[in-house]
Amino acid sequence: MSYLYITMKNMFENYGSARQQREYRAEHPTKKDREEAFINGLKGGLPESIRNAENYK
């Protein structure tokens, strides 16, 4: 019985911890995340000829 209790307790602790980490990262993006979002935003607004030019580097 104690094995089942400990297993379930650990599972819920891991689930809660992972959920809190996801929420924190969504609210507090890193510098790298902000840079990637900025670059992706720029790429979406560039003309197709320029976006495709990256494939020829």
PDB file of N, CA, C and O in Angstrom, chain B, residues numbered from 101:
ATOM      1  N   MET B 101       0.824  -1.193   0.000  1.00  0.00           N
ATOM      2  CA  MET B 101       0.000   0.000   0.000  1.00  0.00           C
ATOM      3  C   MET B 101       0.863   1.251   0.000  1.00  0.00           C
ATOM      4  O   MET B 101       0.536   2.223  -0.680  1.00  0.00           O
ATOM      5  N   SER B 102       1.955   1.244   0.746  1.00  0.00           N
ATOM      6  CA  SER B 102       2.790   2.430   0.812  1.00  0.00           C
ATOM      7  C   SER B 102       3.482   2.689  -0.533  1.00  0.00           C
ATOM      8  O   SER B 102       3.742   3.838  -0.888  1.00  0.00           O
ATOM      9  N   TYR B 103       3.778   1.615  -1.282  1.00  0.00           N
ATOM     10  CA  TYR B 103       4.384   1.786  -2.603  1.00  0.00           C
ATOM     11  C   TYR B 103       3.451   2.576  -3.510  1.00  0.00           C
ATOM     12  O   TYR B 103       3.885   3.505  -4.192  1.00  0.00           O
ATOM     13  N   LEU B 104       2.178   2.214  -3.522  1.00  0.00           N
ATOM     14  CA  LEU B 104       1.200   2.907  -4.356  1.00  0.00           C
ATOM     15  C   LEU B 104       1.063   4.368  -3.927  1.00  0.00           C
ATOM     16  O   LEU B 104       1.003   5.262  -4.771  1.00  0.00           O
ATOM     17  N   TYR B 105       1.013   4.608  -2.632  1.00  0.00           N
ATOM     18  CA  TYR B 105       0.896   5.973  -2.122  1.00  0.00           C
ATOM     19  C   TYR B 105       2.096   6.815  -2.558  1.00  0.00           C
ATOM     20  O   TYR B 105       1.930   7.924  -3.064  1.00  0.00           O
ATOM     21  N   ILE B 106       3.293   6.289  -2.361  1.00  0.00           N
ATOM     22  CA  ILE B 106       4.515   7.022  -2.712  1.00  0.00           C
ATOM     23  C   ILE B 106       4.580   7.262  -4.211  1.00  0.00           C
ATOM     24  O   ILE B 106       4.965   8.348  -4.645  1.00  0.00           O
ATOM     25  N   THR B 107       4.210   6.270  -5.006  1.00  0.00           N
ATOM     26  CA  THR B 107       4.227   6.411  -6.453  1.00  0.00           C
ATOM     27  C   THR B 107       3.261   7.503  -6.913  1.00  0.00           C
ATOM     28  O   THR B 107       3.620   8.348  -7.732  1.00  0.00           O
ATOM     29  N   MET B 108       2.049   7.485  -6.391  1.00  0.00           N
ATOM     30  CA  MET B 108       1.061   8.501  -6.765  1.00  0.00           C
ATOM     31  C   MET B 108       1.496   9.888  -6.289  1.00  0.00           C
ATOM     32  O   MET B 108       1.340  10.869  -7.015  1.00  0.00           O
ATOM     33  N   LYS B 109       2.036   9.972  -5.082  1.00  0.00           N
ATOM     34  CA  LYS B 109       2.505  11.253  -4.540  1.00  0.00           C
ATOM     35  C   LYS B 109       3.599  11.825  -5.437  1.00  0.00           C
ATOM     36  O   LYS B 109       3.558  13.005  -5.783  1.00  0.00           O
ATOM     37  N   ASN B 110       4.573  11.007  -5.814  1.00  0.00           N
ATOM     38  CA  ASN B 110       5.657  11.460  -6.690  1.00  0.00           C
ATOM     39  C   ASN B 110       5.131  11.880  -8.054  1.00  0.00           C
ATOM     40  O   ASN B 110       5.594  12.870  -8.619  1.00  0.00           O
ATOM     41  N   MET B 111       4.171  11.139  -8.585  1.00  0.00           N
ATOM     42  CA  MET B 111       3.616  11.475  -9.889  1.00  0.00           C
ATOM     43  C   MET B 111       2.963  12.861  -9.862  1.00  0.00           C
ATOM     44  O   MET B 111       3.190  13.676 -10.756  1.00  0.00           O
ATOM     45  N   PHE B 112       2.152  13.122  -8.833  1.00  0.00           N
ATOM     46  CA  PHE B 112       1.474  14.412  -8.749  1.00  0.00           C
ATOM     47  C   PHE B 112       2.453  15.546  -8.465  1.00  0.00           C
ATOM     48  O   PHE B 112       2.268  16.658  -8.960  1.00  0.00           O
ATOM     49  N   GLU B 113       3.488  15.283  -7.679  1.00  0.00           N
ATOM     50  CA  GLU B 113       4.503  16.311  -7.438  1.00  0.00           C
ATOM     51  C   GLU B 113       5.232  16.651  -8.735  1.00  0.00           C
ATOM     52  O   GLU B 113       5.467  17.824  -9.025  1.00  0.00           O
ATOM     53  N   ASN B 114       5.588  15.639  -9.513  1.00  0.00           N
ATOM     54  CA  ASN B 114       6.277  15.867 -10.787  1.00  0.00           C
ATOM     55  C   ASN B 114       5.372  16.617 -11.757  1.00  0.00           C
ATOM     56  O   ASN B 114       5.820  17.532 -12.447  1.00  0.00           O
ATOM     57  N   TYR B 115       4.108  16.233 -11.810  1.00  0.00           N
ATOM     58  CA  TYR B 115       3.161  16.900 -12.698  1.00  0.00           C
ATOM     59  C   TYR B 115       3.012  18.367 -12.310  1.00  0.00           C
ATOM     60  O   TYR B 115       3.036  19.245 -13.173  1.00  0.00           O
ATOM     61  N   GLY B 116       2.860  18.632 -11.021  1.00  0.00           N
ATOM     62  CA  GLY B 116       2.695  20.006 -10.551  1.00  0.00           C
ATOM     63  C   GLY B 116       3.929  20.843 -10.804  1.00  0.00           C
ATOM     64  O   GLY B 116       3.822  22.010 -11.182  1.00  0.00           O
ATOM     65  N   SER B 117       5.099  20.262 -10.600  1.00  0.00           N
ATOM     66  CA  SER B 117       6.348  20.973 -10.821  1.00  0.00           C
ATOM     67  C   SER B 117       6.510  21.323 -12.304  1.00  0.00           C
ATOM     68  O   SER B 117       6.872  22.450 -12.642  1.00  0.00           O
ATOM     69  N   ALA B 118       6.247  20.368 -13.175  1.00  0.00           N
ATOM     70  CA  ALA B 118       6.365  20.612 -14.613  1.00  0.00           C
ATOM     71  C   ALA B 118       5.370  21.679 -15.062  1.00  0.00           C
ATOM     72  O   ALA B 118       5.690  22.517 -15.905  1.00  0.00           O
ATOM     73  N   ARG B 119       4.177  21.646 -14.504  1.00  0.00           N
ATOM     74  CA  ARG B 119       3.155  22.639 -14.858  1.00  0.00           C
ATOM     75  C   ARG B 119       3.585  24.035 -14.414  1.00  0.00           C
ATOM     76  O   ARG B 119       3.421  25.004 -15.155  1.00  0.00           O
ATOM     77  N   GLN B 120       4.130  24.135 -13.216  1.00  0.00           N
ATOM     78  CA  GLN B 120       4.593  25.431 -12.723  1.00  0.00           C
ATOM     79  C   GLN B 120       5.751  25.955 -13.569  1.00  0.00           C
ATOM     80  O   GLN B 120       5.832  27.154 -13.836  1.00  0.00           O
ATOM     81  N   GLN B 121       6.637  25.071 -13.986  1.00  0.00           N
ATOM     82  CA  GLN B 121       7.754  25.491 -14.834  1.00  0.00           C
ATOM     83  C   GLN B 121       7.243  26.036 -16.166  1.00  0.00           C
ATOM     84  O   GLN B 121       7.721  27.071 -16.631  1.00  0.00           O
ATOM     85  N   ARG B 122       6.275  25.351 -16.786  1.00  0.00           N
ATOM     86  CA  ARG B 122       5.708  25.827 -18.055  1.00  0.00           C
ATOM     87  C   ARG B 122       5.057  27.191 -17.889  1.00  0.00           C
ATOM     88  O   ARG B 122       5.243  28.078 -18.722  1.00  0.00           O
ATOM     89  N   GLU B 123       4.291  27.362 -16.809  1.00  0.00           N
ATOM     90  CA  GLU B 123       3.626  28.631 -16.575  1.00  0.00           C
ATOM     91  C   GLU B 123       4.644  29.746 -16.335  1.00  0.00           C
ATOM     92  O   GLU B 123       4.476  30.855 -16.844  1.00  0.00           O
ATOM     93  N   TYR B 124       5.690  29.465 -15.569  1.00  0.00           N
ATOM     94  CA  TYR B 124       6.708  30.473 -15.294  1.00  0.00           C
ATOM     95  C   TYR B 124       7.418  30.887 -16.581  1.00  0.00           C
ATOM     96  O   TYR B 124       7.625  32.075 -16.829  1.00  0.00           O
ATOM     97  N   ARG B 125       7.788  29.903 -17.396  1.00  0.00           N
ATOM     98  CA  ARG B 125       8.482  30.212 -18.651  1.00  0.00           C
ATOM     99  C   ARG B 125       7.597  30.996 -19.602  1.00  0.00           C
ATOM    100  O   ARG B 125       8.088  31.844 -20.346  1.00  0.00           O
ATOM    101  N   ALA B 126       6.294  30.723 -19.589  1.00  0.00           N
ATOM    102  CA  ALA B 126       5.376  31.471 -20.455  1.00  0.00           C
ATOM    103  C   ALA B 126       5.277  32.928 -20.002  1.00  0.00           C
ATOM    104  O   ALA B 126       5.147  33.830 -20.830  1.00  0.00           O
ATOM    105  N   GLU B 127       5.338  33.156 -18.705  1.00  0.00           N
ATOM    106  CA  GLU B 127       5.233  34.512 -18.176  1.00  0.00           C
ATOM    107  C   GLU B 127       6.577  35.246 -18.157  1.00  0.00           C
ATOM    108  O   GLU B 127       6.603  36.477 -18.155  1.00  0.00           O
ATOM    109  N   HIS B 128       7.680  34.516 -18.143  1.00  0.00           N
ATOM    110  CA  HIS B 128       9.009  35.112 -18.043  1.00  0.00           C
ATOM    111  C   HIS B 128       9.918  34.535 -19.138  1.00  0.00           C
ATOM    112  O   HIS B 128      10.781  33.707 -18.848  1.00  0.00           O
ATOM    113  N   PRO B 129       9.730  34.965 -20.387  1.00  0.00           N
ATOM    114  CA  PRO B 129      10.558  34.408 -21.463  1.00  0.00           C
ATOM    115  C   PRO B 129      12.026  34.830 -21.296  1.00  0.00           C
ATOM    116  O   PRO B 129      12.322  35.910 -20.785  1.00  0.00           O
ATOM    117  N   THR B 130      12.916  33.967 -21.730  1.00  0.00           N
ATOM    118  CA  THR B 130      14.341  34.269 -21.668  1.00  0.00           C
ATOM    119  C   THR B 130      14.704  35.215 -22.805  1.00  0.00           C
ATOM    120  O   THR B 130      13.909  35.456 -23.714  1.00  0.00           O
ATOM    121  N   LYS B 131      15.902  35.735 -22.735  1.00  0.00           N
ATOM    122  CA  LYS B 131      16.379  36.625 -23.794  1.00  0.00           C
ATOM    123  C   LYS B 131      16.355  35.887 -25.135  1.00  0.00           C
ATOM    124  O   LYS B 131      15.969  36.461 -26.153  1.00  0.00           O
ATOM    125  N   LYS B 132      16.759  34.633 -25.137  1.00  0.00           N
ATOM    126  CA  LYS B 132      16.775  33.839 -26.365  1.00  0.00           C
ATOM    127  C   LYS B 132      15.360  33.693 -26.929  1.00  0.00           C
ATOM    128  O   LYS B 132      15.160  33.818 -28.138  1.00  0.00           O
ATOM    129  N   ASP B 133      14.377  33.430 -26.059  1.00  0.00           N
ATOM    130  CA  ASP B 133      12.989  33.301 -26.503  1.00  0.00           C
ATOM    131  C   ASP B 133      12.494  34.596 -27.144  1.00  0.00           C
ATOM    132  O   ASP B 133      11.823  34.571 -28.176  1.00  0.00           O
ATOM    133  N   ARG B 134      12.835  35.739 -26.517  1.00  0.00           N
ATOM    134  CA  ARG B 134      12.403  37.035 -27.060  1.00  0.00           C
ATOM    135  C   ARG B 134      13.058  37.305 -28.403  1.00  0.00           C
ATOM    136  O   ARG B 134      12.409  37.815 -29.316  1.00  0.00           O
ATOM    137  N   GLU B 135      14.347  36.968 -28.537  1.00  0.00           N
ATOM    138  CA  GLU B 135      15.059  37.175 -29.802  1.00  0.00           C
ATOM    139  C   GLU B 135      14.466  36.305 -30.907  1.00  0.00           C
ATOM    140  O   GLU B 135      14.284  36.770 -32.032  1.00  0.00           O
ATOM    141  N   GLU B 136      14.164  35.044 -30.590  1.00  0.00           N
ATOM    142  CA  GLU B 136      13.576  34.151 -31.595  1.00  0.00           C
ATOM    143  C   GLU B 136      12.204  34.653 -32.034  1.00  0.00           C
ATOM    144  O   GLU B 136      11.875  34.608 -33.219  1.00  0.00           O
ATOM    145  N   ALA B 137      11.412  35.125 -31.094  1.00  0.00           N
ATOM    146  CA  ALA B 137      10.092  35.647 -31.435  1.00  0.00           C
ATOM    147  C   ALA B 137      10.224  36.885 -32.311  1.00  0.00           C
ATOM    148  O   ALA B 137       9.447  37.064 -33.249  1.00  0.00           O
ATOM    149  N   PHE B 138      11.196  37.738 -32.016  1.00  0.00           N
ATOM    150  CA  PHE B 138      11.415  38.943 -32.806  1.00  0.00           C
ATOM    151  C   PHE B 138      11.838  38.582 -34.224  1.00  0.00           C
ATOM    152  O   PHE B 138      11.314  39.125 -35.196  1.00  0.00           O
ATOM    153  N   ILE B 139      12.793  37.659 -34.332  1.00  0.00           N
ATOM    154  CA  ILE B 139      13.291  37.254 -35.653  1.00  0.00           C
ATOM    155  C   ILE B 139      12.183  36.577 -36.451  1.00  0.00           C
ATOM    156  O   ILE B 139      12.023  36.852 -37.641  1.00  0.00           O
ATOM    157  N   ASN B 140      11.418  35.697 -35.811  1.00  0.00           N
ATOM    158  CA  ASN B 140      10.313  35.035 -36.516  1.00  0.00           C
ATOM    159  C   ASN B 140       9.267  36.048 -36.965  1.00  0.00           C
ATOM    160  O   ASN B 140       8.677  35.900 -38.035  1.00  0.00           O
ATOM    161  N   GLY B 141       9.037  37.069 -36.156  1.00  0.00           N
ATOM    162  CA  GLY B 141       8.098  38.118 -36.533  1.00  0.00           C
ATOM    163  C   GLY B 141       8.599  38.892 -37.737  1.00  0.00           C
ATOM    164  O   GLY B 141       7.824  39.258 -38.620  1.00  0.00           O
ATOM    165  N   LEU B 142       9.908  39.140 -37.765  1.00  0.00           N
ATOM    166  CA  LEU B 142      10.481  39.837 -38.915  1.00  0.00           C
ATOM    167  C   LEU B 142      10.380  38.990 -40.175  1.00  0.00           C
ATOM    168  O   LEU B 142      10.036  39.489 -41.246  1.00  0.00           O
ATOM    169  N   LYS B 143      10.683  37.710 -40.037  1.00  0.00           N
ATOM    170  CA  LYS B 143      10.635  36.826 -41.210  1.00  0.00           C
ATOM    171  C   LYS B 143       9.235  36.768 -41.796  1.00  0.00           C
ATOM    172  O   LYS B 143       9.064  36.724 -43.014  1.00  0.00           O
ATOM    173  N   GLY B 144       8.239  36.769 -40.927  1.00  0.00           N
ATOM    174  CA  GLY B 144       6.867  36.716 -41.409  1.00  0.00           C
ATOM    175  C   GLY B 144       6.470  37.958 -42.192  1.00  0.00           C
ATOM    176  O   GLY B 144       5.566  37.900 -43.026  1.00  0.00           O
ATOM    177  N   GLY B 145       7.141  39.095 -41.933  1.00  0.00           N
ATOM    178  CA  GLY B 145       6.810  40.339 -42.608  1.00  0.00           C
ATOM    179  C   GLY B 145       7.696  40.639 -43.802  1.00  0.00           C
ATOM    180  O   GLY B 145       7.467  41.628 -44.499  1.00  0.00           O
ATOM    181  N   LEU B 146       8.708  39.808 -44.059  1.00  0.00           N
ATOM    182  CA  LEU B 146       9.610  40.057 -45.187  1.00  0.00           C
ATOM    183  C   LEU B 146       9.014  39.540 -46.487  1.00  0.00           C
ATOM    184  O   LEU B 146       8.234  38.588 -46.485  1.00  0.00           O
ATOM    185  N   PRO B 147       9.384  40.170 -47.596  1.00  0.00           N
ATOM    186  CA  PRO B 147       8.947  39.653 -48.894  1.00  0.00           C
ATOM    187  C   PRO B 147       9.480  38.238 -49.110  1.00  0.00           C
ATOM    188  O   PRO B 147      10.531  37.876 -48.583  1.00  0.00           O
ATOM    189  N   GLU B 148       8.766  37.462 -49.870  1.00  0.00           N
ATOM    190  CA  GLU B 148       9.140  36.063 -50.073  1.00  0.00           C
ATOM    191  C   GLU B 148      10.519  35.910 -50.696  1.00  0.00           C
ATOM    192  O   GLU B 148      11.232  34.962 -50.366  1.00  0.00           O
ATOM    193  N   SER B 149      10.912  36.803 -51.577  1.00  0.00           N
ATOM    194  CA  SER B 149      12.229  36.694 -52.206  1.00  0.00           C
ATOM    195  C   SER B 149      13.349  36.786 -51.172  1.00  0.00           C
ATOM    196  O   SER B 149      14.378  36.125 -51.308  1.00  0.00           O
ATOM    197  N   ILE B 150      13.150  37.603 -50.143  1.00  0.00           N
ATOM    198  CA  ILE B 150      14.170  37.728 -49.107  1.00  0.00           C
ATOM    199  C   ILE B 150      14.128  36.526 -48.178  1.00  0.00           C
ATOM    200  O   ILE B 150      15.174  36.023 -47.767  1.00  0.00           O
ATOM    201  N   ARG B 151      12.926  36.059 -47.843  1.00  0.00           N
ATOM    202  CA  ARG B 151      12.826  34.881 -46.978  1.00  0.00           C
ATOM    203  C   ARG B 151      13.466  33.679 -47.630  1.00  0.00           C
ATOM    204  O   ARG B 151      14.112  32.879 -46.954  1.00  0.00           O
ATOM    205  N   ASN B 152      13.299  33.535 -48.940  1.00  0.00           N
ATOM    206  CA  ASN B 152      13.867  32.389 -49.652  1.00  0.00           C
ATOM    207  C   ASN B 152      15.358  32.526 -49.842  1.00  0.00           C
ATOM    208  O   ASN B 152      16.036  31.522 -50.057  1.00  0.00           O
ATOM    209  N   ALA B 153      15.902  33.744 -49.772  1.00  0.00           N
ATOM    210  CA  ALA B 153      17.329  33.941 -49.936  1.00  0.00           C
ATOM    211  C   ALA B 153      18.130  33.244 -48.850  1.00  0.00           C
ATOM    212  O   ALA B 153      19.290  32.891 -49.062  1.00  0.00           O
ATOM    213  N   GLU B 154      17.522  33.045 -47.693  1.00  0.00           N
ATOM    214  CA  GLU B 154      18.227  32.352 -46.612  1.00  0.00           C
ATOM    215  C   GLU B 154      18.563  30.918 -46.988  1.00  0.00           C
ATOM    216  O   GLU B 154      19.525  30.356 -46.465  1.00  0.00           O
ATOM    217  N   ASN B 155      17.799  30.323 -47.873  1.00  0.00           N
ATOM    218  CA  ASN B 155      18.043  28.939 -48.268  1.00  0.00           C
ATOM    219  C   ASN B 155      19.307  28.792 -49.103  1.00  0.00           C
ATOM    220  O   ASN B 155      19.801  27.678 -49.278  1.00  0.00           O
ATOM    221  N   TYR B 156      19.840  29.896 -49.622  1.00  0.00           N
ATOM    222  CA  TYR B 156      20.999  29.822 -50.515  1.00  0.00           C
ATOM    223  C   TYR B 156      22.305  30.197 -49.829  1.00  0.00           C
ATOM    224  O   TYR B 156      23.326  30.353 -50.498  1.00  0.00           O
ATOM    225  N   LYS B 157      22.292  30.345 -48.517  1.00  0.00           N
ATOM    226  CA  LYS B 157      23.519  30.710 -47.796  1.00  0.00           C
ATOM    227  C   LYS B 157      24.467  29.547 -47.765  1.00  0.00           C
ATOM    228  O   LYS B 157      25.557  29.654 -47.203  1.00  0.00           O
TER     229      LYS B 157
END
